[in-house]
Amino acid sequence: MASVEIWHNPKCSKSRAAKAVLDDGGADYTERRYLDNPPSAAEIRDVLGKLGLEPWDITRTAEAEAKELGVAAWGRTAADRDRWIEALAAHPRLIQRPIVLTADGRAVLARDADGLDALR
């Protein structure tokens, strides 16, 4: 595996677990601490396409910032999509982690066993 990027938060146990899978597999990867280097709205759109998910699918709705923004009450339609993406770009803490961009052009939300298995 080469040219891999992990959107990583070192304080998150799930993020550390995904990084360990990459390390154990000898992957050549770049660690992007996305809280310090947030993705743009365009990058989020690209990743959503690769994940096959919508922005509300990767939003951490229990975070204090999400509650302050009131995202739980936001619509979940195509017309609402840009609002969600802009919120994720402006508040990267709301992005589910870790997201791994693979060398073959896929993206994996590596939060659970299935996601981690996709990295092996």
C-alpha positions, 0 to 999 in steps of 0.5 A, a space after each residue: 500500500 502506498 500513497 495513503 492518507 489518514 485523516 487522523 486525530 491522535 486523541 481518538 482511540 479509533 483513529 489510533 487503531 486505524 493508524 496501527 493497522 496501517 503501521 502493522 501492514 507496513 503502509 507508506 502513508 501521510 498522516 493528516 491531522 485534520 483538526 490542525 489542517 482541515 479539509 476544504 469543502 471541495 476535499 470533503 465533497 471528493 471524499 464523500 463521493 469516494 465513501 459513497 456517503 452523505 455529509 450527515 453520515 460522517 457528522 459527529 452529531 453528539 459533539 458540543 459544536 454540532 449541538 450549538 449549530 443545531 445540526 440535528 434539526 437540519 434537513 437531509 436532502 440534496 438541497 441541504 447537502 452544501 450546508 452540511 459540507 460547509 459546516 464540516 469544513 468550518 468545524 472539522 471536529 464534527 468529521 467522523 474519524 478516521 478517514 483513510 484515502 487509499 492508494 487505489 482511489 477509495 476512501 474508507 471510514 475506518 471506525 469499526 471492524 469492517 472499515 479496519 478490515 478494508 485497510 488490511 
